[in-house]
Amino acid sequence: MLGQPLADGQVRAGIEIGKLAAERIIPLTLELGGKSPNIVFDDADLSQAVPGAVRAFAINAGQVCLAGTRLLVQRGIYETFCSALAGAVGGLAVGPQDDAIVGPLTTRAQYEKVLSYFDVAMDDGATALVGGAPYGDDKPGEGWFVPPTVYTDVTSDMRIVREEVFGPVLVVLPFEDEEDALRLANDTEYGLAAGIWTQDLGRALRVAARLEAGQIYVNEYQAGGVETPLGGYKRSGYGREKGVEALHHYTQLKCVTVKV
């Protein structure tokens, strides 16, 4: 799930696989990339939302298709939230140890690709709230480690906001109200997952119903077991993995009529 759609990585690979499946007239399901929004309303429990937002983008060094890498924060709490977020991200354990949330990237090529987005973000005018430069002598160990990075002063047209980085890189955008949050959240060609943080259950259900994403988390992130279906909208793919719904893709309906 790397890079720009149609340029490299899993969306491109999914398109090629889709062509092969069409030529053979065989069924196919695709679970592709994501640039998932994580929405924090002003009534959210910040003691839960801040660490939840950190886990959403940083776990496994951001090498997660579902990662919540677009953080949308209601303007009334934006400054407070960003301050708390910076402290939490700055305190993350990074390294090869088992208890580190942020380990190394899997390949040198991906490491270099993620680092290239630091230059992209700088060129676009984004501000690195935390991170934004490769490790020097303070590198936490052997491996392809990228500092957990948070960008503010971003707009929806920036590459750092639109493209899947597949590394521990987060962008933060403010929003005004529900409609604005939905506009920003759905302004993407992806639609794999989304998060909602609010103490208003009615709001959570309203927003979840209108989000263009296949899996929605409320007051948590990356939840759900093998029983819960997973799959995307738009360029994040089609079909579902896990749950009873996944079994439908492995069966073929047959109709038998008998006259007796």
N, C-alpha and C positions, 0 to 999 in steps of 0.2 A: 504494500500500500504506500508506495513512494511517489513523490513528485507530482507534476502536473498531469491532469487527465490528458490522454492522447499523446503524452510526451515520454513518460517512462513509468515503469512500475505496474501496479496491479490493475488499474483501470484500463490501461493499454493492453495488458495481458488478458484481461477479461473480454475485451472487444475481439481480440484475436481468437480466443477460445470459442467465443460466440459464433464467429464465422465458421470455424471448423465444425461446430455442432450443427449449424444450419446446413452445411454441405452434406452432412451424414444423416440429417433429419433425426437427430437424437435430442432428448430433453436435456435441459441445462439449468442449473441455479448458480447465481453469482453473488458472493459477498465480497464487495470491493472496498474502496477507501472511504475516508470520512474527514470531515472538518467540523466536528460536532459542537453545537452551542451548549453552554452551561449557564443558565439564567438565574441570577440572584435578585430577588425582589427585596424591597426595603423593610419588609416585615420578617425576613429570614432570621433564623437563629445563627448568628455569626460564629458562635463557638463550634457549630457543626459545619456551616457553609465554607468557612475559610479552609480548614483541613480537607474538606471534601473537594474543594476546587483544586487544591494542590495535588491530591491523589489522582484526580481526574486527568491531569495532563502529565504528571511526573512519574507515575508508577511504570516500572519496566523501561525507564528512560524514554517514555513517550512512544515506545514501539508497540502501540496498541491501536487497532483499527477504530475502536470505540472512543478513543481518548477525547476528553472535553477540552479542546485546544482553543476554542473561542469563548471567552468568559464575558458574559453580558451582565453588567451590574447597574441597578437603578441609581440614577444620578444622586438622589438624596443621601446615599451611603457610599458613593463611589470613592471619595477620598479616604474615608475611614477604612473601607474594605481594602483598598490598594495598599494602605500602610500596613495593615495586618497581614495581607498576602505577602508583601515584601519580606516581612520578618519571618514568616513561616517558610517561605521558599529559601531564604538565606540560611535557615537552620537545618535544611534537609541533609540527611546522611547520604553522601555520594562516595562510591568506591566499590571494591570487589567483595566486601564482606557480605555475609548472608543477610544481615539485617538492614542493609542499605536499600532505601527506596529507589535510588537512581544508580543503576549499574552502567556498564559500558554499552555502546552501540555494537551491533553484531558484526559489521564489516567496516573496513577502511573507506570503501566507496560511500557508504551511508554516512559515516562520520564526516567526510569531506563535504557531502551534500548538505548536511545539517549546518555545518559551519558556514557554508556559502550563503545561507539565509541570513546570517548576521550582517553580511555586506548588503544584501537585498533590503533588509529592514532599515539599515542606516541610510541607504540611498533614497528610500521612500520617505524618510523623515520620522520614523518611529523612535520612541524613547525607550531605552533599556532600563526598566525599573530595577531589575536584578539580572545579572549575567550579561550576555550579549557579546562576549569575547571568549576565545578559547583559553583553556588553562595554560599556564606557563610552568614555572618551577613548582607551583602549588598543585600540580596534577595529582589526583587522589590515588593513583595506582597504575599498574600496567593494564592497558586496554584503551579503547576508543571512547574516552569520557568527554561528555559535553556538559558544561555548566547549566543547571536549570535556569531558564531565561524567561522573563516576563516583559512584554512590551506594552507600553501605553502610548497615547497620542497617535492612535491608529485610525484609519478609515476603511470602510468596507471594500474599497477598490484596490487596496494594497495587496501585493502578492503574499505578504506574510499573513494576511487575513484570509485569503482565498485558497491558497494551496496547502495541501497536506505535507507537512514537514517530516513527520514520523520521527520526531525526536522530542526532548523535553523543553519545548518552546510554546509559550502561551501568549495570546494577545487579549487585551482587556478593552472593552468598549462600553461606554455609558449608554443608558437608554432612559426614556422619560416615563413611559407607561406600558400597559400590556400590549397595545397595538404596536408601539415602537419596538418592543422586545420581540414580538412575532415577526415584524418586518425584517429586523436584523438577523434573527435566528434562521429564517427561511431564505435569506439572501445568499444562497450557496447552491452549487450544482450537486452537492452531496446530500445525503439524508439517512445516515446510519443510526445515530443515537442523539439524545439530548437530555439535559438535566434541568430540573426546576427546583428552586429553593424558596419556600414560602410556608407560612403557618396557616394560610387560607386555603382549605381543601377545595373550595369552589373554584378559586382562581387556578389552582394546580390542574384541576380537571378541564377547565375551559382552555387553558393554554396547551395542555397535552393533546387535546382533541384537534387543535389547529396546527400543531407542529408537524412539519413534513419530515418525519423520521420514523424509523421502524421500531425503535426501542426507546422508551422514555423512563427516566428515573426521577423520583420525587423525594427530595430531602436525603439523597444519597447519590452515589454514582458508581456505575458498573456493577449493578446488582442483578440478581436473577440466576436461576439454576438451569439444569439441563431441561427442565420442564417448560421453560419460557422461550418462545420462538425468537429468533434473532435474524434480522435481515434488513435491507435498506430500501429507501426510496431513491428515485432519480439515478444519478451515476454511482450510487453506492450499491447498485445491484438489484436483483429480483430473486424471488423465492425465499424460503426460510430454512434456517438451520435450527436444530433442537426442537423439542416439543412435539406434540402429535402432528402439527402442521408439516414438520420436516418429513414425516413418513409418507405423506401424500406424494412427494416427489420421487419416491422409490417404488411406487405401485402404479399399476395401469388398470383402469376401469374396464370391465367386460360386461356386456349385457347378453344374457341367454334367454330366449323365449321358447317355450315348449307348448305344443298343442297336444292335449291328451283326450 
